[in-house]
């Protein structure tokens, strides 16, 4: 997800040796994979244990705006720990907190998706997200282009999106399919920005924070890809 280059005053891995860069990239994507697997296992646990139904009902019966607001606060705290903390332990705490927060906020969406299209719909949305992420990552890697210019557009894009989401919750109108498509495009731009930022501006010991940034953008894309699939039924 969009975030400032908090490592601007450190030695970026882009200036390190080729072996150091390769190790950093490997660790970053291994941690991204680990975060994704942890998220998946948490969702499986929620649904197999029967907790998901109660969690979904509790969140959907209350104020969804408060749920999203609380999630944003937790996300900010997690990002702060993972990106600004000097110790590996604090970075891992931030990543873990964010994964848990994401797994909880996804429960209502996944619960509704299960009722509409079952596991097949969720799996299809996940596959589309993985393909999209891989393609955008390849663009960032092989183009060797600095996508930091997207930062301003992402900042305002997310502000506008939050305003629209808040307005839809307060006034009861449906954002519709076009909004999901626009958010998927925004998430794609975030993946380009984050990948470029990770490769160019993060120090070699910040692979946990790098994984968090990428995971946040992947989760955002998955949310709206799944929402788009659900809108077809």
C-alpha positions as a LaTeX table, in Angstrom:
\begin{tabular}{lrrr}
\hline
Residue & $x$ (\AA) & $y$ (\AA) & $z$ (\AA) \\
\hline
Unk1 & 0.00 & 0.00 & 0.00 \\
Unk2 & 1.10 & 3.60 & $-0.51$ \\
Unk3 & 3.55 & 4.86 & 2.08 \\
Unk4 & 6.39 & 7.31 & 2.42 \\
Unk5 & 9.98 & 6.26 & 1.85 \\
Unk6 & 10.78 & 5.99 & 5.53 \\
Unk7 & 14.26 & 4.71 & 4.76 \\
Unk8 & 15.39 & 7.71 & 2.76 \\
Unk9 & 18.19 & 8.52 & 5.19 \\
Unk10 & 19.66 & 5.04 & 5.30 \\
Unk11 & 21.90 & 3.15 & 2.92 \\
Unk12 & 19.58 & 1.77 & 0.25 \\
Unk13 & 20.05 & $-1.81$ & $-0.92$ \\
Unk14 & 20.16 & $-0.49$ & $-4.50$ \\
Unk15 & 23.73 & 0.67 & $-3.82$ \\
Unk16 & 24.83 & $-2.63$ & $-2.30$ \\
Unk17 & 26.59 & $-5.51$ & $-4.04$ \\
Unk18 & 24.71 & $-7.82$ & $-6.37$ \\
Unk19 & 24.78 & $-10.66$ & $-3.83$ \\
Unk20 & 23.39 & $-8.39$ & $-1.12$ \\
Unk21 & 20.56 & $-7.21$ & $-3.38$ \\
Unk22 & 19.73 & $-10.79$ & $-4.35$ \\
Unk23 & 19.62 & $-11.85$ & $-0.69$ \\
Unk24 & 17.41 & $-8.88$ & 0.21 \\
Unk25 & 14.96 & $-9.64$ & $-2.60$ \\
Unk26 & 14.86 & $-13.33$ & $-1.67$ \\
Unk27 & 14.15 & $-12.56$ & 1.99 \\
Unk28 & 11.53 & $-9.96$ & 1.08 \\
Unk29 & 9.51 & $-12.31$ & $-1.10$ \\
Unk30 & 9.92 & $-15.25$ & 1.26 \\
Unk31 & 8.45 & $-13.08$ & 4.02 \\
Unk32 & 5.68 & $-11.99$ & 1.65 \\
Unk33 & 4.93 & $-15.64$ & 0.96 \\
Unk34 & 5.00 & $-16.37$ & 4.69 \\
Unk35 & 2.58 & $-13.52$ & 5.41 \\
Unk36 & 0.23 & $-14.76$ & 2.67 \\
Unk37 & 0.31 & $-18.32$ & 4.02 \\
Unk38 & $-0.30$ & $-17.07$ & 7.58 \\
Unk39 & $-3.27$ & $-15.02$ & 6.33 \\
Unk40 & $-4.66$ & $-18.08$ & 4.52 \\
Unk41 & $-4.23$ & $-20.37$ & 7.52 \\
Unk42 & $-6.00$ & $-17.87$ & 9.77 \\
Unk43 & $-8.95$ & $-17.70$ & 7.38 \\
Unk44 & $-9.13$ & $-21.50$ & 7.18 \\
Unk45 & $-9.11$ & $-21.65$ & 10.99 \\
Unk46 & $-11.87$ & $-19.05$ & 11.29 \\
Unk47 & $-14.13$ & $-20.89$ & 8.85 \\
Unk48 & $-13.42$ & $-24.47$ & 9.93 \\
Unk49 & $-13.83$ & $-23.64$ & 13.62 \\
Unk50 & $-17.15$ & $-21.90$ & 13.01 \\
Unk51 & $-15.82$ & $-18.55$ & 14.23 \\
Unk52 & $-16.22$ & $-16.90$ & 10.84 \\
Unk53 & $-20.01$ & $-16.85$ & 10.95 \\
Unk54 & $-20.10$ & $-15.15$ & 14.35 \\
Unk55 & $-17.32$ & $-12.71$ & 13.37 \\
Unk56 & $-19.07$ & $-11.81$ & 10.12 \\
Unk57 & $-22.44$ & $-11.28$ & 11.79 \\
Unk58 & $-20.91$ & $-9.16$ & 14.55 \\
Unk59 & $-19.09$ & $-6.89$ & 12.09 \\
Unk60 & $-21.96$ & $-6.65$ & 9.61 \\
Unk61 & $-24.56$ & $-5.93$ & 12.31 \\
Unk62 & $-22.57$ & $-3.05$ & 13.75 \\
Unk63 & $-21.07$ & $-0.01$ & 12.10 \\
Unk64 & $-18.94$ & $-1.10$ & 9.17 \\
Unk65 & $-17.46$ & 2.40 & 9.13 \\
Unk66 & $-16.13$ & 1.90 & 12.68 \\
Unk67 & $-14.70$ & $-1.49$ & 11.71 \\
Unk68 & $-12.85$ & 0.03 & 8.74 \\
Unk69 & $-11.70$ & 2.95 & 10.89 \\
Unk70 & $-10.30$ & 0.59 & 13.52 \\
Unk71 & $-8.60$ & $-1.46$ & 10.82 \\
Unk72 & $-6.96$ & 1.66 & 9.40 \\
Unk73 & $-5.57$ & 2.57 & 12.83 \\
Unk74 & $-4.17$ & $-0.93$ & 13.33 \\
Unk75 & $-2.72$ & $-0.85$ & 9.82 \\
Unk76 & $-0.99$ & 2.46 & 10.52 \\
Unk77 & 0.49 & 1.14 & 13.78 \\
Unk78 & 1.66 & $-2.05$ & 12.07 \\
Unk79 & 3.25 & $-0.10$ & 9.22 \\
Unk80 & 4.99 & 2.17 & 11.72 \\
Unk81 & 6.47 & $-0.79$ & 13.58 \\
Unk82 & 7.52 & $-2.68$ & 10.46 \\
Unk83 & 9.01 & 0.30 & 8.61 \\
Unk84 & 10.41 & 2.50 & 11.37 \\
Unk85 & 11.54 & $-0.02$ & 13.98 \\
Unk86 & 15.25 & $-0.59$ & 14.24 \\
Unk87 & 15.02 & $-4.12$ & 15.61 \\
Unk88 & 13.94 & $-7.17$ & 13.65 \\
Unk89 & 11.61 & $-8.13$ & 16.51 \\
Unk90 & 9.65 & $-4.90$ & 16.17 \\
Unk91 & 9.43 & $-5.29$ & 12.40 \\
Unk92 & 8.08 & $-8.81$ & 12.80 \\
Unk93 & 5.56 & $-7.56$ & 15.35 \\
Unk94 & 4.30 & $-5.00$ & 12.84 \\
Unk95 & 4.00 & $-7.54$ & 10.06 \\
Unk96 & 2.24 & $-10.04$ & 12.31 \\
Unk97 & $-0.19$ & $-7.42$ & 13.59 \\
Unk98 & $-1.05$ & $-6.36$ & 10.06 \\
Unk99 & $-1.63$ & $-9.95$ & 8.89 \\
Unk100 & $-3.97$ & $-10.63$ & 11.82 \\
Unk101 & $-5.85$ & $-7.36$ & 11.22 \\
Unk102 & $-6.24$ & $-8.17$ & 7.51 \\
Unk103 & $-7.48$ & $-11.68$ & 8.28 \\
Unk104 & $-10.19$ & $-10.31$ & 10.58 \\
Unk105 & $-11.37$ & $-7.54$ & 8.24 \\
Unk106 & $-11.59$ & $-10.03$ & 5.36 \\
Unk107 & $-13.94$ & $-12.41$ & 7.20 \\
Unk108 & $-17.25$ & $-10.68$ & 6.28 \\
Unk109 & $-16.23$ & $-10.37$ & 2.61 \\
Unk110 & $-15.13$ & $-14.01$ & 2.41 \\
Unk111 & $-18.26$ & $-15.13$ & 4.27 \\
Unk112 & $-20.52$ & $-13.40$ & 1.74 \\
Unk113 & $-18.40$ & $-14.72$ & $-1.14$ \\
Unk114 & $-18.78$ & $-18.28$ & 0.21 \\
Unk115 & $-22.55$ & $-17.86$ & 0.28 \\
Unk116 & $-22.64$ & $-16.44$ & $-3.28$ \\
Unk117 & $-20.11$ & $-18.52$ & $-5.16$ \\
Unk118 & $-18.42$ & $-20.85$ & $-2.73$ \\
Unk119 & $-14.72$ & $-21.61$ & $-2.50$ \\
Unk120 & $-14.44$ & $-21.68$ & $-6.30$ \\
Unk121 & $-15.16$ & $-17.94$ & $-6.53$ \\
Unk122 & $-12.57$ & $-17.15$ & $-3.83$ \\
Unk123 & $-9.97$ & $-19.36$ & $-5.50$ \\
Unk124 & $-10.59$ & $-17.71$ & $-8.88$ \\
Unk125 & $-10.18$ & $-14.24$ & $-7.37$ \\
Unk126 & $-6.98$ & $-15.36$ & $-5.63$ \\
Unk127 & $-5.57$ & $-16.72$ & $-8.90$ \\
Unk128 & $-6.33$ & $-13.49$ & $-10.75$ \\
Unk129 & $-4.65$ & $-11.53$ & $-7.96$ \\
Unk130 & $-1.51$ & $-13.72$ & $-8.07$ \\
Unk131 & $-1.25$ & $-13.37$ & $-11.86$ \\
Unk132 & $-1.77$ & $-9.60$ & $-11.65$ \\
Unk133 & 0.83 & $-9.24$ & $-8.92$ \\
Unk134 & 3.36 & $-11.36$ & $-10.81$ \\
Unk135 & 2.84 & $-9.39$ & $-14.02$ \\
Unk136 & 3.19 & $-6.01$ & $-12.31$ \\
Unk137 & 6.26 & $-7.17$ & $-10.39$ \\
Unk138 & 7.85 & $-8.27$ & $-13.67$ \\
Unk139 & 7.14 & $-4.84$ & $-15.16$ \\
Unk140 & 8.81 & $-3.12$ & $-12.20$ \\
Unk141 & 11.81 & $-5.45$ & $-12.33$ \\
Unk142 & 12.54 & $-5.62$ & $-16.04$ \\
Unk143 & 11.66 & $-2.06$ & $-17.00$ \\
Unk144 & 14.16 & $-0.76$ & $-14.41$ \\
Unk145 & 11.95 & 2.30 & $-14.15$ \\
Unk146 & 11.55 & 4.38 & $-11.02$ \\
Unk147 & 7.82 & 4.46 & $-10.27$ \\
Unk148 & 8.16 & 6.86 & $-7.33$ \\
Unk149 & 6.23 & 9.44 & $-9.37$ \\
Unk150 & 3.11 & 7.37 & $-8.66$ \\
Unk151 & 3.29 & 8.33 & $-4.99$ \\
Unk152 & 1.34 & 11.57 & $-5.37$ \\
Unk153 & $-1.37$ & 9.92 & $-7.46$ \\
Unk154 & $-1.68$ & 7.06 & $-4.96$ \\
Unk155 & $-1.96$ & 9.46 & $-2.05$ \\
Unk156 & $-4.86$ & 11.35 & $-3.58$ \\
Unk157 & $-6.39$ & 8.20 & $-5.01$ \\
Unk158 & $-6.64$ & 6.61 & $-1.58$ \\
Unk159 & $-7.98$ & 9.83 & $-0.04$ \\
Unk160 & $-10.74$ & 10.00 & $-2.67$ \\
Unk161 & $-11.48$ & 6.29 & $-2.23$ \\
Unk162 & $-11.82$ & 6.66 & 1.55 \\
Unk163 & $-14.14$ & 9.64 & 1.10 \\
Unk164 & $-16.32$ & 7.66 & $-1.32$ \\
Unk165 & $-16.37$ & 4.62 & 0.97 \\
Unk166 & $-17.32$ & 6.78 & 3.96 \\
Unk167 & $-20.02$ & 8.54 & 1.97 \\
Unk168 & $-21.47$ & 5.25 & 0.74 \\
Unk169 & $-21.66$ & 3.93 & 4.30 \\
Unk170 & $-23.21$ & 7.13 & 5.66 \\
Unk171 & $-25.71$ & 7.75 & 2.86 \\
Unk172 & $-26.41$ & 4.19 & 1.77 \\
Unk173 & $-25.54$ & 4.29 & $-1.94$ \\
Unk174 & $-23.75$ & 1.49 & $-3.79$ \\
Unk175 & $-20.33$ & 2.24 & $-5.23$ \\
Unk176 & $-20.83$ & $-0.37$ & $-7.94$ \\
Unk177 & $-18.62$ & $-2.30$ & $-10.35$ \\
Unk178 & $-16.74$ & 0.71 & $-11.73$ \\
Unk179 & $-15.45$ & 1.54 & $-8.26$ \\
Unk180 & $-14.07$ & $-2.00$ & $-7.86$ \\
Unk181 & $-12.35$ & $-1.74$ & $-11.25$ \\
Unk182 & $-10.86$ & 1.63 & $-10.29$ \\
Unk183 & $-9.61$ & 0.25 & $-6.96$ \\
Unk184 & $-8.03$ & $-2.75$ & $-8.71$ \\
Unk185 & $-6.19$ & $-0.29$ & $-10.96$ \\
Unk186 & $-5.15$ & 1.73 & $-7.89$ \\
Unk187 & $-3.89$ & $-1.43$ & $-6.18$ \\
Unk188 & $-1.93$ & $-2.29$ & $-9.32$ \\
Unk189 & $-0.30$ & 1.15 & $-9.26$ \\
Unk190 & 0.51 & 0.61 & $-5.58$ \\
Unk191 & 2.24 & $-2.67$ & $-6.41$ \\
Unk192 & 4.37 & $-0.93$ & $-9.05$ \\
Unk193 & 5.20 & 1.88 & $-6.62$ \\
Unk194 & 5.99 & $-0.45$ & $-3.70$ \\
Unk195 & 8.11 & $-2.81$ & $-5.78$ \\
Unk196 & 10.12 & 0.09 & $-7.18$ \\
Unk197 & 10.43 & 1.63 & $-3.71$ \\
Unk198 & 11.60 & $-1.66$ & $-2.20$ \\
Unk199 & 14.23 & $-2.24$ & $-4.87$ \\
Unk200 & 15.56 & 1.32 & $-4.82$ \\
Unk201 & 15.14 & 2.81 & $-1.35$ \\
Unk202 & 15.01 & 0.11 & 1.35 \\
Unk203 & 18.16 & $-0.87$ & 3.30 \\
Unk204 & 19.24 & $-4.49$ & 3.35 \\
Unk205 & 17.94 & $-5.11$ & 6.90 \\
Unk206 & 14.40 & $-3.86$ & 6.13 \\
Unk207 & 13.08 & $-6.88$ & 4.22 \\
Unk208 & 10.30 & $-7.40$ & 6.79 \\
Unk209 & 8.98 & $-3.88$ & 6.26 \\
Unk210 & 9.31 & $-4.37$ & 2.51 \\
Unk211 & 7.22 & $-7.54$ & 2.73 \\
Unk212 & 4.56 & $-5.67$ & 4.69 \\
Unk213 & 4.24 & $-2.96$ & 2.04 \\
Unk214 & 3.89 & $-5.53$ & $-0.73$ \\
Unk215 & 1.45 & $-7.67$ & 1.28 \\
Unk216 & $-0.77$ & $-4.66$ & 1.93 \\
Unk217 & $-1.01$ & $-3.89$ & $-1.80$ \\
Unk218 & $-1.66$ & $-7.53$ & $-2.70$ \\
Unk219 & $-4.41$ & $-7.75$ & $-0.06$ \\
Unk220 & $-6.00$ & $-4.57$ & $-1.42$ \\
Unk221 & $-6.03$ & $-6.00$ & $-4.94$ \\
Unk222 & $-7.47$ & $-9.32$ & $-3.74$ \\
Unk223 & $-10.24$ & $-7.49$ & $-1.85$ \\
Unk224 & $-11.48$ & $-5.66$ & $-4.93$ \\
Unk225 & $-10.92$ & $-8.51$ & $-7.38$ \\
Unk226 & $-13.11$ & $-10.68$ & $-5.15$ \\
Unk227 & $-15.63$ & $-7.85$ & $-4.84$ \\
Unk228 & $-15.70$ & $-7.64$ & $-8.64$ \\
Unk229 & $-16.33$ & $-11.39$ & $-8.93$ \\
Unk230 & $-19.14$ & $-11.10$ & $-6.41$ \\
Unk231 & $-20.81$ & $-8.29$ & $-8.35$ \\
Unk232 & $-21.35$ & $-10.61$ & $-11.32$ \\
Unk233 & $-23.78$ & $-12.81$ & $-9.41$ \\
\hline
\end{tabular}
